Amino acid sequence: MDSHGGAEADLATQIRVEMVRRGMLQQDLADAMGIERATLSRYLMGHRSMTMATFFKVAVALGVAPSALLEPITRPGDSAN
């Protein structure tokens, strides 16, 4: 269960959406960021707060503009895509 809410939960969800779009597993993203998969998992589950530096590492590793991770949540297959 997520222990965080609001913007952090939305960010974690959008990161997961972008991972799915790219066919990435948590291990793939963690490797691209140079962190342990368990650390990434803690960020995504809200057990650890993400610094701005980490936020930018996520965006770079996903190949998206940081602002794309702050957009309203869009899931693959949504008509807004």
C-alpha positions in Angstrom: 0.0 0.0 0.0 1.3 3.5 -0.8 2.2 5.5 2.3 2.2 8.7 0.4 -0.5 10.7 -1.3 -1.2 13.6 -3.6 1.6 14.8 -5.8 4.1 12.1 -4.7 1.6 9.3 -5.5 0.8 10.9 -8.8 4.5 11.1 -9.7 5.1 7.5 -8.8 2.1 6.5 -10.9 3.3 8.5 -13.9 6.8 7.0 -13.6 5.2 3.5 -13.7 3.2 4.6 -16.8 6.3 5.8 -18.6 8.1 2.5 -17.6 5.2 0.5 -19.2 5.3 2.6 -22.3 9.0 1.7 -22.7 8.7 -1.9 -21.7 11.0 -1.2 -18.7 11.1 -3.2 -15.5 12.1 -1.6 -12.2 15.5 -3.2 -12.6 15.9 -1.6 -16.0 15.1 1.9 -14.7 17.2 1.4 -11.6 20.2 0.3 -13.7 19.8 3.3 -16.0 19.7 5.6 -13.0 22.7 3.9 -11.3 20.7 2.9 -8.2 19.6 -0.3 -6.6 16.2 -1.7 -7.6 15.2 -1.8 -4.0 15.9 1.9 -3.7 13.7 2.6 -6.7 11.0 0.4 -5.3 11.1 2.4 -2.0 10.6 5.7 -4.0 7.7 4.2 -6.0 6.0 2.8 -2.9 6.4 6.1 -1.0 8.7 4.6 1.6 11.4 7.1 0.7 11.1 10.7 -0.6 12.6 11.5 -3.9 15.1 14.4 -4.1 15.1 16.8 -7.0 18.4 15.2 -8.2 16.7 11.8 -8.2 13.7 13.2 -10.0 15.9 14.5 -12.8 17.7 11.1 -13.0 14.4 9.4 -13.5 13.4 11.7 -16.3 16.8 11.3 -18.0 16.7 7.5 -17.6 13.1 7.4 -19.1 14.1 9.8 -21.9 11.3 12.3 -21.0 11.3 15.9 -20.1 10.9 16.3 -16.3 7.6 18.2 -16.9 6.2 15.0 -18.6 6.3 13.3 -15.2 4.3 16.1 -13.7 1.5 16.1 -16.2 -1.9 14.7 -15.3 -1.7 10.9 -15.2 -2.0 9.4 -18.7 -2.1 5.6 -19.1 -1.3 3.7 -22.2 -4.5 3.5 -24.3 -6.1 6.6 -22.9 -7.7 8.7 -25.7 -5.7 11.8 -24.5 -2.4 10.2 -25.9 
